[in-house]
Amino acid sequence: MLGEFQKQIQQPGNAKLAEYLHLELAELNLLDWEVKVEKDPMGVITNYAIKFHDNSNEAVLHKITGLSDENEVDIDLNFFQ
């Protein structure tokens, strides 16, 4: 499942991720990010998060609702299904 999820969201200009983050595609393309996967002790995926790197566009980052101080935002487990 993780491989399919990463394949879906790591495509440049992914419209679904941009929509989820309330961004335009052009804005999403200004950001440098990676997928973080959190698992419980049994290895079950409990959370996906997008981590935005420090070189990402600050003005665009400020538009993302729920962005943490660590420049991360949680993604609903079911969103990309």
N, C-alpha and C positions, 0 to 999 in steps of 0.2 A: 504494500500500500504506500509506503513512504516514497518509493521510487516514482510511482505514478503521480503522487502529490507534488513532488519536487519538479517533475517534468512539466506539469501543468503551470506551476507558478513561476518557474525560472525562465520561461520564454520571454524575451524582450517584448515590452509593450503589452503584457497580459491584461486584457480588458477586464477580466473578472476580478483580478486582484486590485486593479485601479479602482473599480467600482466599489469593492469592499472597503477600501481605504478612503473613499470619497475624493479621489484624485482624477485628474485627466491623465490619459496615457502619456502625454508629453511630460507631465510632472513626475509620473512613476519612473520614466526613463532617466530622470535627473538624479535618481537615488541609487546608492550602492548598498545592496542588502543580501542577506543570506537567510536560509531557513534554519530554525532551531527546533529540535524535537525533544520533548520531555517524556520520560517513561517512568512508570512506577517500578518498585523493586522486582516485580514479576516480568518486566519487559514490555508491558502493555503501554502503547502510546497514550498519554493523557493530555498532551497539549502540543500545538504547533505555535510557533511565534516567528515573527519576522524581525530580525536584528538589522537595523540600519547602521552603517558604518559612519565614522566621524567625517568622512569626506563627502557625505550626502548634502544636498542643498538644504540649508537651514530654513529658508522660507517655506519650502514644500513640507519639510518635517513638521513645522508648526501647524499645518493643516490637518494632520492625522489625529483623529480622536482616539484617546486611550493610549497615546504614546507615553511610555514610561521614561523616567530620568535616564535610564540606560539605553534609550533609543530603541525600545522593543515594543511590539504590539502583538497581542494574542490573536490567533486566527481560529475561528470555530472549527472543530474537528469535522463537521459535516458540510462545511461551506463548499468545498470543491468536489463533492460527490454528485 
